[in-house]
């Protein structure tokens, strides 16, 4: 299990902890749906192909590792592909911030806030998934949370 901890009050960036030890940094762009992910000195780019449409991608120097498509603009869900597998990442319910990851009909993990009034998050995804892929999934959820907060007129 991972903990995503905001780096400060007025930044959208996160330090990722495993057993209270920093293992990665996720630095989100303020201007578009993109971020830089740093794991052990290796840099990954996460971004949306287009400015307002297109797939969401996790890319290393070697190429695209994972992609996610948002099948419906009004639903908080993604169809995720990586390493030949297909997964669904979706909100547990319409009103909750918790997202679940499914492989077929089986729930295999979840991402959720530590409590109602925080940006701190628990990333409880299968450890068999590469860390970069788990953090890509967290980034997708963080985008949904940011969109919801912006739609409410709150600070990001």
URHU-V450512 format. One record per helix or strand of 3 or more residues. SS is the DSSP state (@ for helix, = for strand). FROM is the first residue (numbers start at 1). TO is the last residue. If there is no record, write none. Layout:
BEGIN
SS&FROM&TO, SS&FROM&TO
END
This chain:
BEGIN
=&2&6, =&14&18, =&21&28, =&34&39, =&42&48, =&56&60, =&63&69, =&77&82, =&85&91, =&99&103, =&106&113, =&121&124, @&131&151
END
